[in-house]
Amino acid sequence: MTQYRIASIMHTDDPTVSPDTPIRNAVAVLVEANAAAAAVLDADGQLSGILTQKDCFRPALNASYYREWKGCVADHMTRTVITVNAEDDVIHVAEMFLAHPHRVFLVLEGPKVVGVVHRSDVLGLLSRMG
């Protein structure tokens, strides 16, 4: 393994949303932040899911057809979240990106979401290492 940990390349400024956020507002948050995804946190700050750009396409497309946004984040988010630990080795996470089609993983320290790691950041680090 390497001395590189996910904490060294994760993003800590990506947005979060709550399950009851209107989906239109959540889409705006992702677009304005140029974010691939947002952690969905409940009122206690616990992870409820993840809202990805892909999750937002159906409500956005429906809104373009019918000129009406429907639902909240809880209606569209992905509830089963694959996470990594801030202290995970970059090689381990690279292997996870090979095994899963996701562009980002939420990063945890214990039960708390502390950031997001992007597939492109892991690839960039691997290219500098090799």
Backbone as CSV, one residue per row, in Angstrom:
resi,resn,N_x,N_y,N_z,CA_x,CA_y,CA_z,C_x,C_y,C_z
1,MET,0.831,-1.184,0.000,0.000,0.000,0.000,0.881,1.255,0.000
2,THR,0.243,2.397,-0.003,0.979,3.663,-0.078,0.835,4.438,1.215
3,GLN,1.569,5.525,1.302,1.435,6.412,2.445,0.327,7.446,2.212
4,TYR,-0.288,7.419,1.044,-1.325,8.398,0.714,-2.671,7.959,1.268
5,ARG,-3.303,8.845,1.993,-4.618,8.602,2.577,-5.640,9.481,1.873
6,ILE,-6.870,9.032,1.866,-7.946,9.780,1.223,-8.088,11.180,1.819
7,ALA,-7.822,11.321,3.089,-7.916,12.643,3.728,-7.048,13.678,3.032
8,SER,-5.966,13.229,2.390,-5.057,14.179,1.743,-5.587,14.706,0.415
9,ILE,-6.596,14.062,-0.170,-7.109,14.525,-1.458,-8.617,14.773,-1.467
10,MET,-9.287,14.527,-0.348,-10.748,14.700,-0.335,-11.111,16.179,-0.363
11,HIS,-12.321,16.439,-0.819,-12.889,17.785,-0.824,-13.746,17.936,0.432
12,THR,-13.571,19.028,1.121,-14.344,19.245,2.348,-15.385,20.345,2.191
13,ASP,-15.482,20.909,1.006,-16.387,22.036,0.801,-17.582,21.707,-0.093
14,ASP,-17.823,20.426,-0.365,-18.970,20.061,-1.183,-20.256,20.275,-0.393
15,PRO,-21.337,20.555,-1.088,-22.592,20.878,-0.392,-23.241,19.662,0.261
16,THR,-24.109,19.938,1.202,-24.983,18.926,1.790,-26.417,19.425,1.658
17,VAL,-27.350,18.498,1.678,-28.773,18.829,1.632,-29.486,17.950,2.645
18,SER,-30.728,18.289,2.935,-31.523,17.467,3.841,-32.563,16.705,3.037
19,PRO,-33.101,15.635,3.598,-34.100,14.850,2.860,-35.333,15.659,2.465
20,ASP,-35.673,16.678,3.237,-36.877,17.455,2.926,-36.617,18.683,2.061
21,THR,-35.409,18.866,1.591,-35.112,19.971,0.671,-35.878,19.744,-0.633
22,PRO,-36.585,20.754,-1.127,-37.237,20.595,-2.427,-36.191,20.242,-3.492
23,ILE,-36.535,19.314,-4.367,-35.564,18.836,-5.345,-35.076,19.969,-6.243
24,ARG,-35.930,20.911,-6.557,-35.494,22.048,-7.394,-34.367,22.813,-6.706
25,ASN,-34.494,23.040,-5.411,-33.454,23.753,-4.660,-32.170,22.932,-4.596
26,ALA,-32.312,21.626,-4.424,-31.130,20.761,-4.344,-30.382,20.731,-5.676
27,VAL,-31.115,20.695,-6.771,-30.478,20.743,-8.092,-29.707,22.044,-8.234
28,ALA,-30.304,23.147,-7.823,-29.628,24.446,-7.898,-28.346,24.446,-7.060
29,VAL,-28.398,23.833,-5.890,-27.213,23.745,-5.031,-26.090,22.993,-5.740
30,LEU,-26.414,21.850,-6.339,-25.399,21.070,-7.047,-24.824,21.848,-8.230
31,VAL,-25.688,22.475,-8.992,-25.239,23.218,-10.177,-24.367,24.405,-9.775
32,GLU,-24.816,25.169,-8.797,-24.055,26.350,-8.366,-22.698,25.981,-7.789
33,ALA,-22.618,24.840,-7.114,-21.358,24.403,-6.516,-20.506,23.590,-7.500
34,ASN,-21.058,23.337,-8.698,-20.384,22.481,-9.675,-19.988,21.152,-9.020
35,ALA,-20.920,20.607,-8.246,-20.681,19.395,-7.467,-21.316,18.191,-8.148
36,ALA,-20.635,17.068,-8.098,-21.158,15.824,-8.661,-22.220,15.209,-7.772
37,ALA,-22.162,15.530,-6.470,-23.092,14.924,-5.518,-23.106,15.737,-4.231
38,ALA,-24.119,15.472,-3.439,-24.226,16.076,-2.114,-24.635,15.002,-1.118
39,ALA,-24.003,15.032,0.037,-24.436,14.155,1.122,-25.814,14.618,1.582
40,VAL,-26.682,13.661,1.881,-27.999,13.971,2.420,-27.936,13.667,3.914
41,LEU,-28.066,14.717,4.712,-27.957,14.591,6.163,-29.292,14.901,6.815
42,ASP,-29.663,14.073,7.801,-30.908,14.323,8.521,-30.713,15.460,9.526
43,ALA,-31.755,15.757,10.294,-31.714,16.878,11.239,-30.628,16.720,12.299
44,ASP,-30.217,15.479,12.576,-29.168,15.215,13.560,-27.781,15.147,12.929
45,GLY,-27.697,15.423,11.622,-26.414,15.377,10.934,-25.980,13.977,10.534
46,GLN,-26.886,13.007,10.648,-26.571,11.629,10.277,-26.816,11.418,8.782
47,LEU,-26.008,10.583,8.176,-26.108,10.303,6.755,-27.397,9.552,6.439
48,SER,-28.188,10.124,5.522,-29.434,9.491,5.071,-29.312,8.935,3.664
49,GLY,-28.386,9.502,2.888,-28.242,9.084,1.506,-27.291,10.010,0.783
50,ILE,-27.312,9.907,-0.535,-26.514,10.771,-1.393,-27.399,11.198,-2.557
51,LEU,-27.273,12.448,-2.947,-27.988,12.964,-4.110,-26.936,13.266,-5.165
52,THR,-26.993,12.545,-6.272,-26.020,12.734,-7.345,-26.658,13.518,-8.487
53,GLN,-25.802,14.004,-9.376,-26.320,14.664,-10.573,-27.244,13.718,-11.325
54,LYS,-26.863,12.451,-11.402,-27.690,11.475,-12.116,-29.069,11.347,-11.467
55,ASP,-29.118,11.372,-10.127,-30.407,11.315,-9.426,-31.300,12.491,-9.802
56,CYS,-30.695,13.600,-10.182,-31.433,14.835,-10.468,-31.955,14.912,-11.900
57,PHE,-31.468,14.047,-12.773,-31.879,14.144,-14.173,-33.366,13.895,-14.382
58,ARG,-33.936,12.879,-13.733,-35.359,12.595,-13.947,-36.246,13.754,-13.509
59,PRO,-36.097,14.277,-12.293,-36.958,15.411,-11.933,-36.700,16.647,-12.801
60,ALA,-35.449,16.869,-13.214,-35.158,18.023,-14.070,-35.779,17.838,-15.452
61,LEU,-35.684,16.636,-15.980,-36.280,16.358,-17.283,-37.792,16.477,-17.222
62,ASN,-38.395,15.928,-16.167,-39.846,16.068,-15.995,-40.246,17.529,-15.879
63,ALA,-39.445,18.307,-15.173,-39.744,19.738,-15.044,-39.652,20.436,-16.398
64,SER,-38.744,20.005,-17.240,-38.633,20.631,-18.557,-39.835,20.279,-19.438
65,TYR,-40.399,19.088,-19.237,-41.589,18.690,-19.999,-42.851,19.384,-19.492
66,TYR,-43.023,19.352,-18.174,-44.298,19.758,-17.577,-44.262,21.111,-16.886
67,ARG,-43.095,21.759,-16.876,-42.927,23.089,-16.251,-43.314,23.080,-14.779
68,GLU,-43.017,21.949,-14.130,-43.328,21.832,-12.705,-42.321,20.882,-12.045
69,TRP,-41.722,21.358,-10.970,-40.807,20.527,-10.180,-41.627,19.821,-9.115
70,LYS,-41.393,18.526,-8.964,-42.144,17.755,-7.974,-41.190,17.002,-7.072
71,GLY,-41.515,17.023,-5.787,-40.815,16.180,-4.835,-39.690,16.872,-4.097
72,CYS,-39.142,16.105,-3.200,-38.031,16.572,-2.384,-36.867,15.594,-2.546
73,VAL,-35.772,15.915,-1.920,-34.568,15.095,-2.037,-34.849,13.637,-1.678
74,ALA,-35.615,13.396,-0.620,-35.900,12.023,-0.179,-36.565,11.193,-1.269
75,ASP,-37.279,11.846,-2.182,-37.957,11.130,-3.269,-36.990,10.670,-4.361
76,HIS,-35.806,11.268,-4.425,-34.909,11.028,-5.558,-33.510,10.548,-5.177
77,MET,-33.144,10.680,-3.922,-31.778,10.353,-3.492,-31.516,8.851,-3.549
78,THR,-30.244,8.506,-3.542,-29.821,7.128,-3.425,-29.646,6.834,-1.942
79,ARG,-30.343,5.837,-1.451,-30.322,5.534,-0.020,-29.164,4.624,0.383
80,THR,-28.747,3.764,-0.516,-27.626,2.872,-0.239,-26.358,3.581,-0.674
81,VAL,-25.558,3.998,0.295,-24.382,4.820,0.016,-23.107,4.017,0.259
82,ILE,-22.245,4.032,-0.720,-20.924,3.428,-0.557,-19.997,4.533,-0.070
83,THR,-19.398,4.309,1.084,-18.534,5.321,1.686,-17.126,4.782,1.852
84,VAL,-16.205,5.707,2.077,-14.831,5.357,2.406,-14.464,6.096,3.681
85,ASN,-13.394,5.662,4.298,-12.914,6.299,5.517,-11.803,7.274,5.159
86,ALA,-11.722,8.366,5.883,-10.692,9.375,5.626,-9.291,8.796,5.696
87,GLU,-9.096,7.756,6.484,-7.771,7.150,6.628,-7.525,5.992,5.662
88,ASP,-8.489,5.723,4.782,-8.293,4.659,3.802,-7.146,4.998,2.865
89,ASP,-6.446,3.968,2.457,-5.358,4.099,1.503,-5.926,4.405,0.113
90,VAL,-5.246,5.261,-0.627,-5.703,5.651,-1.959,-5.805,4.439,-2.892
91,ILE,-4.898,3.500,-2.785,-4.939,2.307,-3.635,-6.223,1.517,-3.381
92,HIS,-6.589,1.366,-2.124,-7.837,0.675,-1.778,-9.037,1.379,-2.408
93,VAL,-9.077,2.687,-2.325,-10.199,3.440,-2.881,-10.183,3.372,-4.411
94,ALA,-9.012,3.382,-5.021,-8.918,3.213,-6.480,-9.543,1.882,-6.889
95,GLU,-9.258,0.841,-6.123,-9.859,-0.459,-6.410,-11.374,-0.422,-6.240
96,MET,-11.858,0.354,-5.282,-13.307,0.512,-5.111,-13.923,1.205,-6.324
97,PHE,-13.217,2.217,-6.869,-13.730,2.885,-8.068,-13.784,1.922,-9.255
98,LEU,-12.870,0.964,-9.311,-12.928,-0.055,-10.361,-14.155,-0.953,-10.190
99,ALA,-14.517,-1.225,-8.961,-15.608,-2.154,-8.670,-16.997,-1.510,-8.738
100,HIS,-17.063,-0.176,-8.671,-18.348,0.534,-8.643,-18.368,1.625,-9.707
101,PRO,-19.532,1.914,-10.275,-19.606,2.912,-11.350,-19.649,4.371,-10.871
102,HIS,-19.507,4.602,-9.595,-19.684,5.944,-9.041,-18.532,6.878,-9.388
103,ARG,-18.850,8.175,-9.462,-17.842,9.207,-9.706,-17.288,9.779,-8.409
104,VAL,-18.034,9.615,-7.323,-17.610,10.122,-6.022,-17.998,9.143,-4.932
105,PHE,-17.248,9.175,-3.851,-17.619,8.479,-2.624,-17.625,9.496,-1.501
106,LEU,-18.584,9.386,-0.597,-18.563,10.201,0.607,-17.487,9.660,1.532
107,VAL,-16.834,10.573,2.242,-15.744,10.207,3.145,-16.227,10.391,4.578
108,LEU,-16.006,9.366,5.391,-16.439,9.390,6.786,-15.255,9.363,7.739
109,GLU,-15.472,9.966,8.894,-14.637,9.745,10.083,-15.617,9.284,11.143
110,GLY,-15.577,8.008,11.463,-16.625,7.441,12.313,-17.932,7.526,11.552
111,PRO,-18.997,7.976,12.217,-20.279,8.090,11.522,-20.473,9.429,10.804
112,LYS,-19.514,10.339,10.928,-19.673,11.710,10.417,-19.101,11.859,9.006
113,VAL,-19.884,12.492,8.127,-19.412,12.806,6.781,-18.455,13.993,6.890
114,VAL,-17.225,13.789,6.393,-16.212,14.851,6.483,-15.746,15.333,5.113
115,GLY,-16.213,14.689,4.051,-15.803,15.125,2.729,-16.300,14.210,1.632
116,VAL,-15.778,14.483,0.441,-16.099,13.727,-0.758,-14.792,13.486,-1.501
117,VAL,-14.613,12.277,-2.016,-13.453,12.005,-2.860,-13.966,11.705,-4.265
118,HIS,-13.358,12.379,-5.225,-13.740,12.240,-6.622,-12.832,11.225,-7.313
119,ARG,-13.412,10.478,-8.207,-12.647,9.515,-8.989,-11.481,10.202,-9.702
120,SER,-11.709,11.397,-10.218,-10.658,12.116,-10.942,-9.490,12.497,-10.034
121,ASP,-9.762,12.764,-8.769,-8.678,13.099,-7.834,-7.815,11.880,-7.537
122,VAL,-8.452,10.723,-7.396,-7.695,9.486,-7.160,-6.858,9.170,-8.393
123,LEU,-7.441,9.306,-9.582,-6.701,9.045,-10.809,-5.516,10.011,-10.944
124,GLY,-5.745,11.275,-10.621,-4.661,12.253,-10.694,-3.515,11.895,-9.772
125,LEU,-3.822,11.475,-8.557,-2.769,11.098,-7.621,-2.027,9.847,-8.108
126,LEU,-2.781,8.878,-8.615,-2.136,7.677,-9.135,-1.190,8.005,-10.293
127,SER,-1.593,8.944,-11.140,-0.730,9.296,-12.272,0.546,9.983,-11.800
128,ARG,0.459,10.732,-10.733,1.673,11.384,-10.171,2.545,10.379,-9.436
129,MET,1.942,9.347,-8.871,2.702,8.332,-8.135,3.485,7.427,-9.089
130,GLY,2.907,7.138,-10.252,3.478,6.134,-11.132,4.506,6.583,-12.042
